[in-house]
Amino acid sequence: MTDVDRLVGENVRRFRNARGMTLAELSLGLGISHQQLQKYETGMNRLSAGILMDVSKLLDVSLTELFETGVTKQDRSRSAADTSRRMCQAIVNQTESPAKLELMARILKVIRDSP
């Protein structure tokens, strides 16, 4: 892999850690295994354009920031609620089955309405 692949992978890891997300949490949001995400973060595998878009959305960073060196203004902690909200949205967006979406909505309503 190239230096750029390693840089992007390092930035994904840095932004993920800054948001308090685990490897498992981000990989779940991306719909990939944590092993595959680890390969991306170490620069062993190159991230596709689609995965880059999903990563930028889940980590709330621009695509440009994933290619930059050093700390950027966006490299600050996000609240745990914002991170969880983005993860839930990503999972919902990846779900195709109307029955599964309805079940998700019911579960979320029960959780929301519980004390």
Buried (B, 14 or more C-beta within 10 A) or exposed (E): EEEEBBBBBBBBBBBBEBBEBEBEBBBBBBBBEBEBBBBBBBBEBBBEEEBBEBBBBBBBBEEEBBEBEEEBEBBEEBEEEEBEEBBEEBEEEEBEEEEEEEEBEEEEEEEEEEE
